[in-house]
Amino acid sequence: MSQSLSTDVLIVGGGIAGLWLNARLRREGFSSLVLESGSLGGGQSLKSQGIIHGGAKYALHGALTGASEAIADMPRRWREALAGEGELALSGVRVLSDAHYLWSPGSLAGNLTSFFASKAVRGRVDQVKGDQLPPALQDPSFKGRVYRLAELVLDVPSLIGRLTELAGEGLLAARQIEPLYEDGELAGLIVDNRVIRAQRVVLCAGAGNAGLLAALGLQQPAQQLRPLHMVLAKGPALRPLYAHCLGGGSKPRVTVTSHPAADGQWVWYLGGDLAEAEGVARDEAEQIRAAQKEMAALLPWIDQRETRWATLRVDRAEPAQSGLVRPDNAFLADQQRLLVGWPTKLALAPDFADRVLAALRRDVVQPGNHPPLPELPRPPLGRPVWEELLS
Ligand SMILES: Cc1cc2nc3c(=O)[nH]c(=O)nc-3n(C[C@H](O)[C@H](O)[C@H](O)COP(=O)(O)OP(=O)(O)OC[C@H]3O[C@@H](n4cnc5c(N)ncnc54)[C@H](O)[C@@H]3O)c2cc1C
């Protein structure tokens, strides 16, 4: 027999966007339920590098772009939440690094002058030397310059774990999702054998949004996928490093983050230009060779003989933009009772939730009276990619 439930906001997708939004809504007095067809965080979120960008990376080509402006406030909002004083109580989430670094292996390229003058980095970049350098760069043969950016790097597994706690009973493992129409309007969703009515339905299922929209007979908003071919390295000689290594271009040559594996070793997670177009075209063995060459050239003092390597292909899912460029903000579109969006960055999850809350306020949606949710089948927590690929 089918079960009938009701809630204020039904959220499809248990990545950072859905989990953050769910926690914000509950804090504002709304009831909400997150539907997840895979594992919590197991889409892009647990595959991200966990950098809470303040936009500095986007100012590398000198000009202050829309992205630099929109994202500039995110580190402050996350820091407040992590201190237990912000919009969400995220104390207990592990901060892997209090700073991300810009690392120029040679002399500074000329175009960085305007970068340092841009609003996104002004007053927030300090050069570091000697024992202030990240551990992996503390070697007598190190040459180059390193600048500290006031951008955090988070342990995303602990973040997803905390947001799952904040979700309380509001999580449901969902296999089949169909729209529920009443009087010609979207009244909720039919999830497996349950009819769930809601005042609003929010689709934030990352790459899954396209299929959900198709099931609703909608073509807009269109989605774009930007592929990446990331590299993971794990070994006893690796030391923590959180840095954009600068090449000559407008994108970092390689972006390194470091993650603690369950066995106590460090995992380097390598993105940036290495993982983009040319990297995507390489097969796994070629991509590993390219990464080994790059890291041997940049950090020759680190003994890589016992390092194990793997690659990960993953798509960033975003609203379609002309020329596959990176969108500037969290994105939200709405159509009557349906809201659809992508945060476009882990760091922009607060901005995504703001946009949903603004749409609820605009439509004067108030918390309703709903019977408490019964015990529901819970989706599992996703596992860190390095444990999947290198344990
Ligand atoms: C390699 C990589 C590195 C990145 N690094 C950073 C970084 O350092 N900093 C940063 O700010 N951003 C980073 N990003 C971007 C960031 O990860 C994403 O923007 C963000 O995680 C997207 O969150 P999301 O909740 O929209 O999507 P997802 O995390 O993909 O979550 C969507 C969820 O929806 C579920 N789902 C899909 N279809 C359905 C369905 N039909 N029914 C129910 N559930 C469904 C999925 O299983 C998934 O759990 C990175 C992205 C990648 C790929």
The ligand as an SDF file (V2000), in Angstrom:
LIG
                    3D

 53 58  0  0  0  0  0  0  0  0999 V2000
   37.1120   17.0400   -9.4610 C   0  0  0  0  0  0  0  0  0  0  0  0
   36.3350   18.1810   -8.9310 C   0  0  0  0  0  0  0  0  0  0  0  0
   36.9360   19.0560   -8.0190 C   0  0  0  0  0  0  0  0  0  0  0  0
   36.2040   20.1320   -7.5010 C   0  0  0  0  0  0  0  0  0  0  0  0
   36.8030   20.9210   -6.5720 N   0  0  0  0  0  0  0  0  0  0  0  0
   36.1040   21.9420   -6.0320 C   0  0  0  0  0  0  0  0  0  0  0  0
   36.6900   22.7450   -5.0190 C   0  0  0  0  0  0  0  0  0  0  0  0
   37.8370   22.5260   -4.6010 O   0  0  0  0  0  0  0  0  0  0  0  0
   35.9430   23.7570   -4.5080 N   0  0  0  0  0  0  0  0  0  0  0  0
   34.6770   24.0100   -4.9280 C   0  0  0  0  0  0  0  0  0  0  0  0
   34.0770   24.9560   -4.4200 O   0  0  0  0  0  0  0  0  0  0  0  0
   34.0750   23.2370   -5.8740 N   0  0  0  0  0  0  0  0  0  0  0  0
   34.7610   22.2150   -6.4220 C   0  0  0  0  0  0  0  0  0  0  0  0
   34.1660   21.4160   -7.3640 N   0  0  0  0  0  0  0  0  0  0  0  0
   32.7670   21.6580   -7.7410 C   0  0  0  0  0  0  0  0  0  0  0  0
   31.8310   21.0180   -6.7120 C   0  0  0  0  0  0  0  0  0  0  0  0
   32.2580   19.7160   -6.3870 O   0  0  0  0  0  0  0  0  0  0  0  0
   30.4040   20.9540   -7.2460 C   0  0  0  0  0  0  0  0  0  0  0  0
   30.0000   22.2030   -7.7590 O   0  0  0  0  0  0  0  0  0  0  0  0
   29.4300   20.5630   -6.1320 C   0  0  0  0  0  0  0  0  0  0  0  0
   29.9050   19.4580   -5.3920 O   0  0  0  0  0  0  0  0  0  0  0  0
   28.0920   20.2240   -6.7430 C   0  0  0  0  0  0  0  0  0  0  0  0
   27.2240   19.8450   -5.7010 O   0  0  0  0  0  0  0  0  0  0  0  0
   25.7790   19.2850   -6.0090 P   0  0  0  0  0  0  0  0  0  0  0  0
   25.1450   19.0050   -4.7050 O   0  0  0  0  0  0  0  0  0  0  0  0
   25.0840   20.1790   -6.9810 O   0  0  0  0  0  0  0  0  0  0  0  0
   26.0250   17.9590   -6.8690 O   0  0  0  0  0  0  0  0  0  0  0  0
   26.5020   16.4920   -6.4570 P   0  0  0  0  0  0  0  0  0  0  0  0
   27.5260   16.5050   -5.3880 O   0  0  0  0  0  0  0  0  0  0  0  0
   26.8560   15.8200   -7.7410 O   0  0  0  0  0  0  0  0  0  0  0  0
   25.2030   15.8440   -5.8050 O   0  0  0  0  0  0  0  0  0  0  0  0
   24.0860   15.4890   -6.5550 C   0  0  0  0  0  0  0  0  0  0  0  0
   23.4310   14.2950   -5.8780 C   0  0  0  0  0  0  0  0  0  0  0  0
   22.2070   13.9950   -6.5520 O   0  0  0  0  0  0  0  0  0  0  0  0
   22.0700   12.5950   -6.6270 C   0  0  0  0  0  0  0  0  0  0  0  0
   21.1710   12.2770   -7.7470 N   0  0  0  0  0  0  0  0  0  0  0  0
   21.4350   12.3250   -9.0730 C   0  0  0  0  0  0  0  0  0  0  0  0
   20.3540   11.9870   -9.7770 N   0  0  0  0  0  0  0  0  0  0  0  0
   19.3520   11.7320   -8.8700 C   0  0  0  0  0  0  0  0  0  0  0  0
   18.0080   11.3280   -8.9880 C   0  0  0  0  0  0  0  0  0  0  0  0
   17.4250   11.1380  -10.1710 N   0  0  0  0  0  0  0  0  0  0  0  0
   17.3040   11.1420   -7.8520 N   0  0  0  0  0  0  0  0  0  0  0  0
   17.8610   11.3450   -6.6260 C   0  0  0  0  0  0  0  0  0  0  0  0
   19.1400   11.7220   -6.4680 N   0  0  0  0  0  0  0  0  0  0  0  0
   19.8900   11.9200   -7.5860 C   0  0  0  0  0  0  0  0  0  0  0  0
   23.4800   12.0940   -6.8510 C   0  0  0  0  0  0  0  0  0  0  0  0
   23.6110   10.7220   -6.4680 O   0  0  0  0  0  0  0  0  0  0  0  0
   24.2840   13.0280   -5.9540 C   0  0  0  0  0  0  0  0  0  0  0  0
   24.4560   12.5110   -4.6400 O   0  0  0  0  0  0  0  0  0  0  0  0
   34.8680   20.3340   -7.8980 C   0  0  0  0  0  0  0  0  0  0  0  0
   34.2590   19.4640   -8.8040 C   0  0  0  0  0  0  0  0  0  0  0  0
   34.9760   18.3930   -9.3020 C   0  0  0  0  0  0  0  0  0  0  0  0
   34.3000   17.4520  -10.2390 C   0  0  0  0  0  0  0  0  0  0  0  0
  1  2  1  0
  2  3  1  0
  2 52  2  0
  3  4  2  0
  4  5  1  0
  4 50  1  0
  5  6  2  0
  6  7  1  0
  6 13  1  0
  7  8  2  0
  7  9  1  0
  9 10  1  0
 10 11  2  0
 10 12  1  0
 12 13  2  0
 13 14  1  0
 14 15  1  0
 14 50  1  0
 15 16  1  0
 16 17  1  0
 16 18  1  0
 18 19  1  0
 18 20  1  0
 20 21  1  0
 20 22  1  0
 22 23  1  0
 23 24  1  0
 24 25  2  0
 24 26  1  0
 24 27  1  0
 27 28  1  0
 28 29  2  0
 28 30  1  0
 28 31  1  0
 31 32  1  0
 32 33  1  0
 33 34  1  0
 33 48  1  0
 34 35  1  0
 35 36  1  0
 35 46  1  0
 36 37  1  0
 36 45  1  0
 37 38  2  0
 38 39  1  0
 39 40  1  0
 39 45  2  0
 40 41  1  0
 40 42  2  0
 42 43  1  0
 43 44  2  0
 44 45  1  0
 46 47  1  0
 46 48  1  0
 48 49  1  0
 50 51  2  0
 51 52  1  0
 52 53  1  0
M  END
$$$$
